[in-house]
């Protein structure tokens, strides 16, 4: 399994997230897509000390969560993404739109 990801990243223009997406399309029961929001969510939860874990580490943690919760990998990945995204939305102060070109006023 790890060698597949490494081989794909050797291709020009294929970075870690793209390689993980290709693997997920090929075998959704064994792979999931690595995403910065999902990795940050796992950092917030204390799973990683770094916000840039290897794909294999990320996959291992997601597989553990998947088994524990009885959900498929893609559901776990989406939940992690949404967890972090919703936390960011809550912390971000709302600024009034003031763009005369769009016709919006404060």
C-alpha positions as CSV (number, residue, x, y, z in Angstrom):
1,X,0.0,0.0,0.0
2,X,2.6,2.7,0.9
3,X,4.6,2.1,-2.3
4,X,1.6,2.9,-4.5
5,X,1.4,6.4,-3.0
6,X,5.2,6.9,-3.4
7,X,5.1,5.9,-7.0
8,X,2.3,8.2,-7.9
9,X,4.1,11.2,-6.3
10,X,7.0,10.6,-8.6
11,X,4.9,11.7,-11.5
12,X,5.3,15.3,-12.6
13,X,2.4,17.4,-11.2
14,X,1.2,14.7,-8.7
15,X,1.5,15.8,-5.1
16,X,0.5,14.0,-2.0
17,X,-3.2,15.1,-2.0
18,X,-3.6,14.2,-5.7
19,X,-2.0,10.8,-5.2
20,X,-4.3,10.1,-2.3
21,X,-7.3,11.1,-4.4
22,X,-6.3,8.8,-7.2
23,X,-5.8,5.9,-4.7
24,X,-9.2,6.6,-3.2
25,X,-10.9,6.5,-6.6
26,X,-9.2,3.1,-7.2
27,X,-10.0,1.6,-3.8
28,X,-12.3,3.6,-1.6
29,X,-12.3,0.9,1.1
30,X,-8.5,1.2,1.7
31,X,-7.7,4.8,0.9
32,X,-9.0,8.3,1.6
33,X,-8.0,11.8,0.5
34,X,-5.6,13.7,2.6
35,X,-6.7,17.3,3.2
36,X,-5.2,20.2,5.1
37,X,-8.4,20.8,7.0
38,X,-8.7,17.2,8.0
39,X,-5.1,17.0,9.2
40,X,-5.5,20.2,11.2
41,X,-8.6,18.7,12.8
42,X,-6.5,15.7,13.8
43,X,-3.8,18.0,15.2
44,X,-6.5,19.9,17.2
45,X,-7.6,16.5,18.6
46,X,-4.0,15.6,19.5
47,X,-3.4,12.9,16.9
48,X,-0.5,14.6,15.3
49,X,2.3,16.9,16.5
50,X,2.7,18.4,13.0
51,X,0.2,19.7,10.6
52,X,2.0,17.9,7.8
53,X,1.8,14.2,8.6
54,X,2.8,11.5,6.0
55,X,0.0,10.0,4.0
56,X,0.6,6.6,5.7
57,X,0.3,8.1,9.2
58,X,-2.9,10.0,8.1
59,X,-4.4,6.9,6.6
60,X,-3.6,4.8,9.6
61,X,-5.3,7.3,12.0
62,X,-8.3,7.5,9.6
63,X,-8.6,3.7,9.4
64,X,-8.6,3.5,13.2
65,X,-11.3,6.1,13.5
66,X,-13.3,4.3,10.8
67,X,-13.1,1.0,12.6
68,X,-13.9,2.6,16.0
69,X,-17.0,4.5,14.6
70,X,-18.1,1.9,12.1
71,X,-18.0,4.3,9.2
72,X,-16.3,4.2,5.9
73,X,-13.0,6.1,5.3
74,X,-14.6,8.8,3.1
75,X,-17.2,9.6,5.8
76,X,-14.4,9.9,8.4
77,X,-12.5,12.2,6.0
78,X,-15.5,14.4,5.3
79,X,-16.3,14.6,9.0
80,X,-12.8,15.7,9.9
81,X,-12.9,18.3,7.1
82,X,-16.2,19.7,8.3
83,X,-15.0,19.7,11.9
84,X,-12.1,21.9,11.1
85,X,-14.0,24.1,8.6
86,X,-16.8,24.7,11.0
87,X,-14.4,25.7,13.8
88,X,-12.7,28.1,11.4
89,X,-16.0,29.7,10.5
90,X,-17.0,30.2,14.1
91,X,-13.6,31.9,15.0
92,X,-13.5,34.1,11.9
93,X,-15.0,37.5,12.8
94,X,-17.7,38.6,10.4
95,X,-16.8,41.7,8.5
96,X,-19.4,43.8,6.8
97,X,-19.3,43.8,3.0
98,X,-18.5,47.2,1.7
99,X,-17.9,46.8,-2.0
100,X,-19.6,49.5,-4.2
101,X,-19.1,47.4,-7.3
102,X,-21.3,44.7,-5.9
103,X,-23.9,47.3,-4.7
104,X,-23.6,46.2,-1.0
105,X,-23.5,48.6,1.8
106,X,-22.6,48.3,5.4
